[in-house]
Amino acid sequence: MAKFLLFVTSGPENQAAYSALNFAKAVTQKHELVGVFFYGEGVYNLNGLMCPPTDEINIAKEWLALTNQSVRLIACSAAAQRRGMLNKQEAEYHGVSGESLFSPCEIAGLGELIVLQQQVDKVVQF
């Protein structure tokens, strides 16, 4: 059984984000998905305020479902702040009302990405 880390840089309107989600679901069937690190436009995949039409997939909720399998969802702190993707603690720290990042999702720096890379067998970028 291999350990995987996904590095997602594609936003939710990009097919690569859906490919990353499908890959993540497939990996959890036979391998261990240690975490998914969202960087750049990829942080928008964790937007808890996303309200797509009912005939479209809510990719944020799909990613959130992976946390039930102990998969860490991590947004790059700099990329998230730049795009207004804040959890409750970050919103309070910056004096902003409201949060847009789903609560089990984490915010961490690129140092956490380095630590995770050392714990896995494979890193896959989308």
C-alpha positions in Angstrom: 0.0 0.0 0.0 1.5 3.3 -1.1 1.1 6.7 0.6 0.0 9.6 -1.6 -0.1 13.4 -1.4 -2.0 15.4 -3.9 -1.0 18.9 -4.8 -3.9 20.8 -6.4 -3.3 24.1 -8.2 -6.4 24.1 -10.5 -9.5 26.0 -9.6 -13.0 24.3 -9.4 -13.9 25.5 -12.8 -11.0 23.6 -14.3 -11.4 19.9 -15.4 -8.1 19.2 -13.6 -9.8 19.8 -10.2 -12.4 17.2 -11.0 -9.7 14.8 -12.1 -7.8 15.4 -8.8 -11.0 14.7 -6.9 -11.7 11.4 -8.8 -8.0 10.4 -8.4 -8.3 11.1 -4.7 -11.4 8.9 -4.4 -9.7 6.1 -6.3 -6.5 6.3 -4.2 -8.5 5.9 -0.9 -9.9 2.6 -2.2 -6.5 0.7 -2.1 -3.9 3.2 -0.8 -3.5 5.8 1.8 -4.1 9.4 0.9 -2.2 11.4 3.6 -3.5 14.7 2.4 -4.4 17.2 -0.3 -2.5 20.5 -0.4 -4.3 23.2 -2.3 -2.2 26.0 -3.8 -2.8 29.0 -6.0 -6.2 28.9 -7.7 -6.6 25.4 -6.1 -7.7 26.9 -2.8 -11.0 27.9 -4.3 -11.9 24.2 -4.3 -12.4 24.5 -0.5 -14.8 27.5 -0.7 -17.6 26.8 1.7 -19.7 29.6 0.3 -19.7 28.0 -3.2 -23.4 27.5 -4.4 -23.3 25.9 -7.9 -26.6 25.2 -9.7 -28.4 22.1 -8.6 -27.5 20.2 -11.8 -23.7 20.7 -11.1 -21.4 19.1 -8.7 -20.5 21.1 -5.6 -16.8 20.2 -5.6 -16.1 21.7 -2.2 -18.6 19.3 -0.6 -17.1 16.4 -2.5 -13.6 17.3 -1.2 -15.1 17.6 2.3 -16.5 14.1 2.2 -12.9 12.8 2.0 -12.3 14.1 5.6 -14.5 11.3 6.8 -11.7 9.0 5.7 -9.1 11.0 7.7 -7.8 12.8 4.6 -6.3 16.2 5.5 -7.4 19.1 3.3 -4.8 21.9 3.6 -5.0 25.3 1.9 -1.7 27.2 1.5 -1.9 30.1 3.9 -0.6 32.8 1.5 -2.7 31.6 -1.4 -5.8 31.4 0.7 -5.3 34.8 2.3 -4.7 36.4 -1.0 -8.0 35.1 -2.3 -10.1 35.7 0.8 -10.3 32.0 1.7 -10.2 32.3 5.5 -11.2 30.0 8.4 -12.6 31.4 11.6 -9.3 32.0 13.2 -7.7 33.7 10.2 -10.8 35.9 9.7 -10.6 37.0 13.3 -6.9 37.6 13.1 -7.3 39.8 10.0 -10.4 41.6 11.4 -12.7 40.2 8.7 -16.2 39.1 9.3 -17.1 35.7 8.1 -15.3 32.7 7.0 -15.2 31.0 3.6 -13.1 27.9 4.3 -14.9 24.7 5.4 -14.2 24.1 9.1 -12.3 20.7 8.9 -10.0 22.2 6.3 -6.6 23.5 7.5 -4.5 26.5 6.6 -0.8 25.9 6.6 2.4 27.2 4.9 4.6 25.6 2.3 6.6 24.2 5.2 3.8 21.8 5.9 3.9 20.7 2.2 7.6 19.8 2.6 6.9 17.8 5.8 4.1 15.9 4.1 6.3 15.2 1.1 8.7 13.4 3.4 6.0 11.1 4.7 4.7 9.8 1.4 5.8 7.6 -1.5 4.2 9.6 -4.3 3.2 13.2 -4.9 0.7 13.9 -7.7 -0.1 17.4 -9.0 -3.2 18.5 -10.7 
